[in-house]
Amino acid sequence: MTDPLLLTIDEGLARLTLNRPASLNAFDADLAHAWRDATAEAVGRDDVGAILIEGSGRAFCAGGDVIAMSTGMAGGHEITALAHVINAGILSLTTSAVPVVAAAHGTTAGGGLGILMCSDYAVVGASSKIGSRYANIGLTPDLSVSAQLARAVGERRALQLLLQDRMLSAHEAVAWGLVAEAIAAPGAEAGAGTEVGPDAEADAVRRRAEQIARSWLDGAAGAYGQAKRLVRSQPSRSFEEQLNVEADSIGAAFDTPDAQARIAGFAAASRTR
């Protein structure tokens, strides 16, 4: 049996690969439990400084597996229980001090939006499509979509996406601030005159996402992670509380060996100018 999710760790980078390509990486029970366990392992390891989420095959994630829901679920209580399992993985990523990048090629839909928004930086393909589509099958947003989408793009745009049968283009997703970059495959630029397949674009998206992750690892990885933690956790605090947390955080960061070395290097370089 093929594993529904692959976890590999290489030189500080944990790669989470959704691995149900025939179902566009839609979540069934097996993938849900594998996701919960793999995310907990990735954020809990001392040798992981960055996380990359990707999908195998021709899509990033199509949300929940509707066929599995219709044939294998006894009722809404089982859907709710499964959502809680996936939510545990979402919480692991979003509350951790490990920066996360998504390589979201192809289609992202439904609960896949929630998986996309687990990332702190998202890269999509130039031909990617992103949408909600919950209402198409009479369901409501889950997997953090109602919580995170409005924070990412604003309430009005979130409602536009949730209340229409609409798929955003990659260009629109970047313009809305939902993703950071849209990457075309080499040779696919306007006027290049070269036929480029979806696999080439997917590979380009994955390469760019890994570049982002490696840049965190090559830089002040701890400071990047704490900056992510400050922003992600801010809604739970008042403005005054956030100022206090920021003050405590920068003081703690100052005392780390990494910051001491970088500050000394910056000061030395400044004196020579």
C-alpha positions as CSV (number, residue, x, y, z in Angstrom):
1,M,0.0,0.0,0.0
2,T,1.3,3.4,-0.9
3,D,1.8,5.8,2.0
4,P,-0.7,8.7,1.8
5,L,1.9,11.2,3.0
6,L,5.6,11.2,2.7
7,L,7.9,12.9,5.3
8,T,11.6,13.3,4.5
9,I,14.1,15.4,6.4
10,D,17.3,16.7,4.7
11,E,19.7,19.2,6.2
12,G,17.1,20.9,8.3
13,L,14.3,20.8,5.8
14,A,11.2,18.7,6.5
15,R,9.3,17.9,3.3
16,L,5.7,16.9,3.7
17,T,4.3,15.4,0.4
18,L,0.6,14.8,0.1
19,N,0.7,11.5,-1.8
20,R,-2.8,10.6,-3.1
21,P,-2.3,11.8,-6.7
22,A,-5.2,9.8,-8.2
23,S,-7.5,11.7,-5.9
24,L,-5.8,15.1,-6.3
25,N,-4.4,14.7,-2.8
26,A,-7.8,15.0,-1.3
27,F,-8.0,14.0,2.4
28,D,-9.5,10.6,3.4
29,A,-9.1,9.1,6.9
30,D,-5.6,7.6,6.1
31,L,-4.2,10.9,4.9
32,A,-5.8,12.8,7.8
33,H,-4.1,10.6,10.4
34,A,-0.8,10.6,8.5
35,W,-1.0,14.4,8.2
36,R,-1.6,14.8,12.0
37,D,1.3,12.5,12.9
38,A,3.8,13.9,10.3
39,T,3.2,17.5,11.2
40,A,3.6,16.8,14.9
41,E,6.9,15.0,14.2
42,A,8.2,17.8,11.9
43,V,7.6,20.7,14.3
44,G,8.8,18.6,17.3
45,R,12.3,17.8,15.9
46,D,15.3,19.8,16.9
47,D,16.9,19.2,13.6
48,V,14.1,20.8,11.6
49,G,14.4,24.5,10.8
50,A,12.0,24.8,7.9
51,I,9.0,22.9,6.5
52,L,7.9,22.5,2.9
53,I,4.4,21.2,2.0
54,E,3.8,19.9,-1.5
55,G,1.5,17.6,-3.4
56,S,2.4,14.7,-5.7
57,G,0.8,14.4,-9.2
58,R,-1.0,17.2,-11.0
59,A,-2.6,19.1,-8.0
60,F,-1.7,20.4,-4.6
61,C,-4.8,19.5,-2.7
62,A,-8.5,19.2,-3.6
63,G,-9.7,19.3,0.0
64,G,-11.8,16.4,1.4
65,D,-12.3,13.2,-0.6
66,V,-16.0,13.5,-1.5
67,I,-16.2,10.0,-2.8
68,A,-14.8,8.6,0.5
69,M,-17.2,10.8,2.4
70,S,-20.2,9.5,0.4
71,T,-19.3,5.8,0.5
72,G,-17.4,5.4,3.8
73,M,-18.8,7.8,6.3
74,A,-21.8,6.9,8.6
75,G,-22.8,10.5,9.2
76,G,-21.8,14.0,9.9
77,H,-20.3,13.0,13.3
78,E,-17.6,11.1,11.4
79,I,-16.8,14.1,9.2
80,T,-16.5,16.3,12.3
81,A,-14.2,13.8,13.9
82,L,-12.0,13.6,10.8
83,A,-11.9,17.4,10.6
84,H,-10.6,17.5,14.2
85,V,-7.8,15.1,13.2
86,I,-6.7,17.3,10.3
87,N,-7.1,20.4,12.4
88,A,-4.5,19.0,14.9
89,G,-1.9,19.1,12.1
90,I,-3.0,22.6,11.1
91,L,-2.5,23.7,14.6
92,S,0.9,22.0,14.8
93,L,2.2,24.1,11.9
94,T,0.5,27.4,12.5
95,T,1.4,27.6,16.2
96,S,5.0,26.4,15.8
97,A,8.1,28.5,15.6
98,V,9.1,26.8,12.3
99,P,8.6,28.7,9.1
100,V,6.5,26.8,6.5
101,V,6.5,27.2,2.7
102,A,3.9,25.7,0.3
103,A,4.6,24.5,-3.2
104,A,1.0,24.6,-4.4
105,H,1.0,23.7,-8.1
106,G,-2.1,22.8,-10.1
107,T,-5.5,23.0,-8.2
108,T,-6.1,23.9,-4.6
109,A,-9.8,23.8,-3.6
110,G,-12.0,23.3,-0.5
111,G,-10.1,22.3,2.6
112,G,-6.9,22.5,0.4
113,L,-7.2,26.2,1.0
114,G,-6.7,25.6,4.7
115,I,-3.7,23.4,4.0
116,L,-2.3,26.2,1.8
117,M,-2.8,28.8,4.5
118,C,-0.8,26.6,7.0
119,S,2.2,28.0,5.1
120,D,3.8,31.3,5.9
121,Y,4.9,31.7,2.3
122,A,3.1,30.1,-0.7
123,V,4.3,29.5,-4.2
124,V,1.9,28.5,-7.0
125,G,2.2,27.7,-10.7
126,A,1.4,30.3,-13.3
127,S,-1.5,28.1,-14.4
128,S,-2.7,27.2,-10.9
129,K,-6.3,27.6,-9.8
130,I,-7.5,28.3,-6.3
131,G,-11.0,28.2,-5.0
132,S,-13.5,27.3,-2.3
133,R,-16.3,25.1,-3.9
134,Y,-17.7,24.0,-0.6
135,A,-21.2,25.2,-1.5
136,N,-21.1,23.3,-4.8
137,I,-21.7,20.1,-2.7
138,G,-23.7,21.7,0.1
139,L,-20.9,21.9,2.7
140,T,-19.4,24.7,4.7
141,P,-15.8,25.8,5.1
142,D,-13.6,23.8,7.4
143,L,-9.9,23.1,8.0
144,S,-9.3,26.8,9.2
145,V,-10.7,28.3,5.9
146,S,-13.2,30.6,7.7
147,A,-10.6,31.6,10.2
148,Q,-7.6,32.1,8.0
149,L,-9.0,33.3,4.6
150,A,-10.4,36.6,5.9
151,R,-7.1,37.3,7.7
152,A,-5.2,36.6,4.5
153,V,-7.3,38.5,1.9
154,G,-9.8,40.6,3.9
155,E,-13.4,39.8,4.8
156,R,-15.0,41.1,1.6
157,R,-12.8,39.1,-0.7
158,A,-13.1,36.0,1.5
159,L,-16.9,36.2,1.1
160,Q,-16.5,36.7,-2.7
161,L,-14.6,33.5,-2.9
162,L,-16.8,31.5,-0.5
163,L,-20.1,32.7,-1.9
164,Q,-19.3,32.1,-5.6
165,D,-18.4,29.2,-7.8
166,R,-15.2,30.8,-8.6
167,M,-11.6,29.7,-9.0
168,L,-8.9,32.4,-8.7
169,S,-6.1,32.4,-11.3
170,A,-2.6,32.5,-10.1
171,H,-2.3,36.1,-11.0
172,E,-5.5,36.9,-8.9
173,A,-4.2,34.9,-6.0
174,V,-1.0,36.9,-5.9
175,A,-2.9,40.2,-6.3
176,W,-5.2,39.3,-3.4
177,G,-2.2,38.4,-1.2
178,L,-3.3,34.8,-0.8
179,V,0.0,33.5,-2.2
180,A,3.4,35.2,-2.6
181,E,4.6,34.1,-6.1
182,A,3.3,32.5,-9.3
183,I,6.1,30.6,-11.1
184,A,6.1,29.6,-14.8
185,A,8.1,26.7,-16.1
186,P,11.4,27.6,-17.8
187,G,10.6,28.3,-21.5
188,A,6.9,29.2,-20.8
189,E,7.5,32.9,-20.7
190,A,5.6,35.0,-23.3
191,G,7.1,34.8,-26.7
192,A,9.4,31.8,-25.8
193,G,7.5,29.6,-28.3
194,T,8.1,26.5,-26.3
195,E,5.5,23.9,-25.4
196,V,5.8,23.3,-21.6
197,G,3.8,20.6,-19.7
198,P,2.3,20.8,-16.3
199,D,5.0,18.6,-14.8
200,A,7.6,21.1,-15.7
201,E,5.6,23.9,-14.0
202,A,5.1,21.7,-10.9
203,D,8.9,21.1,-10.7
204,A,9.6,24.8,-11.1
205,V,7.2,25.5,-8.2
206,R,8.8,22.9,-6.0
207,R,12.3,24.2,-6.8
208,R,11.3,27.8,-5.9
209,A,9.6,26.7,-2.7
210,E,12.8,24.8,-1.7
211,Q,14.9,27.9,-2.5
212,I,12.7,29.9,0.0
213,A,13.1,27.2,2.7
214,R,16.8,26.9,2.2
215,S,17.2,30.7,2.4
216,W,15.6,30.5,5.9
217,L,17.9,27.7,6.9
218,D,21.0,29.5,5.6
219,G,19.9,32.7,7.4
220,A,18.9,33.4,11.0
221,A,16.4,30.4,11.1
222,G,15.5,30.9,14.7
223,A,14.7,34.6,14.2
224,Y,12.5,33.8,11.2
225,G,10.7,31.2,13.2
226,Q,10.0,33.6,16.1
227,A,8.9,36.3,13.7
228,K,6.4,33.8,12.3
229,R,5.2,32.9,15.8
230,L,4.7,36.6,16.8
231,V,2.5,37.3,13.7
232,R,0.6,34.0,13.9
233,S,-0.3,34.3,17.6
234,Q,-1.1,38.0,17.6
235,P,-4.9,37.8,17.2
236,S,-5.1,36.1,20.7
237,R,-3.6,39.2,22.4
238,S,-4.5,42.9,22.8
239,F,-2.2,45.5,21.3
240,E,-0.5,46.2,24.7
241,E,0.0,42.5,25.3
242,Q,1.5,42.1,21.8
243,L,4.0,44.9,22.6
244,N,5.1,43.1,25.7
245,V,5.5,39.8,23.9
246,E,7.5,41.5,21.2
247,A,9.8,43.1,23.8
248,D,10.3,39.8,25.6
249,S,11.0,38.1,22.3
250,I,13.6,40.5,21.0
251,G,15.4,40.3,24.4
252,A,15.5,36.5,24.2
253,A,16.7,36.6,20.6
254,F,19.5,39.0,21.5
255,D,20.9,36.5,24.0
256,T,21.2,33.7,21.5
257,P,24.6,32.8,20.1
258,D,23.4,33.2,16.5
259,A,22.2,36.8,17.2
260,Q,25.4,37.7,19.1
261,A,27.5,36.5,16.2
262,R,25.4,38.3,13.6
263,I,25.3,41.5,15.6
264,A,29.1,41.5,16.1
265,G,29.6,40.9,12.4
266,F,27.2,43.7,11.4
267,A,29.0,46.1,13.9
268,A,32.4,45.2,12.6
269,A,31.4,45.7,9.0
270,S,29.8,49.0,9.8
271,R,33.0,50.3,11.4
272,T,35.0,49.6,8.2
273,R,32.7,51.6,6.0
